[in-house]
Amino acid sequence: MPTAASQGGAGRVRRSLVTLTFIGPALIGILIFLVYPLVAAVYFSFTRFDMFNPPVWVGLDFWEYVLFDDPTVRIAAKNTLVFVLLMVPARTVGALLTAMLLNAMKRSRSIYRTLYYLPALAPPVTATIAFVLLLKPGTGPVNTLLAQFGLEGPGWFNDPDWAKASLTLLALWGVGDLMIIFVAALLDVPQALYEAASLDGAGRWHRFRYVTLPTISPVLLFATITGVIGTFNYFTQAAVAGSVASGQVTSGSGIAGTFGYPENSTLTYPMRLYSIGFGNNLFGAANVMAVILFVVSMTATIILLRRFKTFSGGDS
C-alpha cells in the first residue's frame, strides 16, 4: 500500500513532467539556437577554421591577433562605442520627448502619431539610401536649401567628422518604434499621482522627475538595453551609407569594399567581424570577436540592470 510520502513524491514527479512538457520546446530552442552556437563559437575561437577543412587547434593565436595585432579592430570597437554613446541617448530622449508632445496634443493626435511612426516602417536599406541622397553634398536637397540662406552645408556622410552624426540623425529619424512604446507608458501613469503632486506644489519639472520617470522607468530600461545591444550589433545602415556615399554601390568588390567610408569613420565592430570572417577567411578570429561582443553585451546589460535597481529603489 503506497505511503503518503511516496504519493507526494509521485505527485512532484508528475508536476515536474507537466512543467517540462510546457517549457520543453523553449528549452530545446534555447539549447539549439543559443547555447550550442555560443559553445561552438568559444571552441572555434581557439582553432584555425575555414568552413571547408577540419578545424586545427591553434590556442590563443587568434585571441592575440584580435586583441593586440589588428589595429582595425580597435578602430571598429571605438567607433561602435561612440555610436552607443550617441545613438542610444538620442533615440531614447527623442522618443520620450516626442511621446510627451503627442500626448499633450488635444487635436489630431492620432494623425501625428501615425506620421511620426511611419519612418520606423521603412526598410533599413531603403531608408539609408534615401537619407544619404537627401544629405548628399552639393546636390542634396538639404544642402541646397541651406545654400538658399547663405549657409554652407557640411559633407555629411562624405566627411569623417560628420559621418557619425549623420548616422545618428538617421537613427533619430526612425525613432517611431520607441515613440509608440513611450506613448503607451505615459498613458499608463496614474493621473492621481499628478494631481497629488500638484496639490503639494510640485511644478512641471518636479512632476516629470518624481512621478513620470519612476513610473515609466521599466520602459526606459527596456529602451536602453535594447538600444545598447542593437547598437553593439550596428551593421546595415553604416554599411549601406558608406557604399552609397562613396558612389561604389555596384563595384566589383561588393559592399564590403566600402566598409568604414569615409576613412574608417563608420567602421563598426560587426562590420570588421564580417570582413575578417568572410573577407579574410579567418573564421577563428571572427569567432573571437563574436565571443567578445557577447561578453561585452552581457556585461553592459548587467550594469544597466543594477543601475536601474538603484534608480528605482529596488533591492532584489
Summary of the structure (lengths in Angstrom):
residues: 316
radius of gyration: 25.1
end to end distance: 45.7
largest distance: 97.3
contacts: 921
relative contact order: 0.12
helix: 75%
strand: 1%
